[in-house]
């Protein structure tokens, strides 16, 4: 499997590097660091572990995308796009896990209802204060009338697929998001 892993690393540092730059504006170098076999937490059976020379942001802005679902992505989206390149080295049943120790966006961050009140600089209000965005993680929460946040009811901005939400996003909020996630 060592030859195949070298092939994976070459594909990631050629086609993958180009894909990451064009799609997300990321200039990354990849290094295969190992393989997980028969992991009960991941499918497919084998997961290639890869590290990058830079930390990947929690929110990736998709280049040349309209203000709709799909404008933002995550490390998982990047992984899926890169994994498709494995077909060029004959490895279609091989998974990819980039920066395994980096938090995953499917895991709801631990926040307290009062965090927006106590640390407003860490959040961006959206849609006239109806929602609040955790700037670091990219999770969006409903805001109650007293400015507490619904910490058990969040969605990552990349997962908001309600067309009306994107349609209702004011121009000022779009400017804020563009400045936050370049």
N, C-alpha and C positions, 0 to 999 in steps of 0.2 A: 504494500500500500504506500510505501515511501515515494515511489515514482509518481503515483497518482496525487499525493499531497503536494509534491513539487509542481505538478501540473496545475493543481488548484491555485497555488500561490502565484504562479506565472499568469494564469488567467485573471486573477484578482488584480494583480499589479499592472495589467495591460488593459484589457477590456473593462474590468471592474473599476479601475481608476478613472477611465474615460467616462463610464456611466455615472459614477458618483459626482464627477465634476460637472457634467452636462445637466444632470437631472436635479442635483441638490446644491451645486456650487462648492462641494467638498473636495479638497485636494489631499487625498489619503494615500498612505502606503500601507500595505497589508503584510502580515506575517502569520503563517500557519504555526500554531503553538501546540497543537495536539488533536486528539480525536476522542470523543466520548462514544463508547460502544454500549449498546443495549441499555441506554439510559431510559428509566421509566418515565422521566419528565418530558422527553422530547421524542418526536417522530420526525423523520425516519430513524431507522435503527442506528445509523452512524451520523454523528454531528462533528463537523470540522470546527475546531476552536481557532479563532483568528483574533489577533490584536491589531490595532491601528496605531499609527504614530501620533495621532491627535485624538482627544476625546470627542466623541460624536455628540452633538447637542440633543436634548430631549425632544426638540421640535425642529424638523427639517422643512424648509420652505421649498416646494416644488417649483422649479423655474418655469416661467412662461405659462403659469396656470391661472385660470380665472378664479373669481371669488365664489367658489363652490366647494362641495365635498371633494377632497383630493388636493386642495391647495397646500395642505400641510401633511407631512408624513413623519415617520419615526424610524428609529434604528431597525425595528422589525420590518418596516417597508423596504428599507435599504437592503437588509438581509435577503428578503424574498427576491428582489430584483437581481442581486448578485448571484443568488443560488441558481437562477435560471441559466447563468453562464456555464455552469458545470457540465452541461450537455456537450460543450466543446472539448472536454477531456473525457467524455464517456462515463460520467458519474451522475446520472439523473436521480439516483436514490440516496443521495448524500445531502445531509442538512448542513446549515451554516449557522454558527453562533459567534457574532462579533462582540468583542470585549465582554466576556461572560460575567464579569463582576460589576458591570455598569447596570444600574437599576433599569428595569423594564417598564415600558409605558402601560402595560396591561395591569400592573399592580397599582391600585389606588393608593396614593401617598397618604401618610398619616398626618392629618391636619386636625386642628381644633376649631370649633365653631367661631371662636373669638380671634382667630389668627388674622383675619382681614381687618378687624378693628384695631388689634394690637400692632400689626405690621403692614400697614396699607401700602408701603413702598415696594413690597414683594408681590403685589397684585396689580392687575390692570382691569378697571371696570369696563364692561362692554354692554352694549344695547341699553344705554341710559341707566346703567347700574343694576339692571335685572340679573346680570351674570357678572362673575368675576373670574379672571384668568390668573392662575398661579404662574408667574413669569418664568420661573425656573423649570417646572415640570411640564407645563403646557396643558394642565388640567383645568377645565372650566366648570364652575359651580354656580348654582342658583344662589342668589343673595336674598335673605329674608328682609322684611321691612326694617328691622332693627340692626341691619348690617352684619348679622351672623351669617355664616355660609353653611350650606347643606353639604357637609363633608362626606356623607354617605351616599351622595347622589351626584357624582361628578362624571364627566366624560373628557377624554383627551381631545384636544381641538382637532386632531386628525381623524377622530372617529365620529364627529358630528356630521351625520348624513341627512339631516333634516333640511330640505331645500329652503324652507321659509326662514330658518335661522340665518342662513347665509344671505338671503334676500333682505332681511331686516337689519343686517349689520350696517350701521351708519358709516359714512365716508370717513369721519374722524376716527372711528374704531379701526378701520382698514389702515389708515395712516399709522396709528399706534402699533398695530400688529406688524406692519412692514418695517417699522423702525426696530421693533423688538426681535423679530426673526428675519434676519437678512439673507 
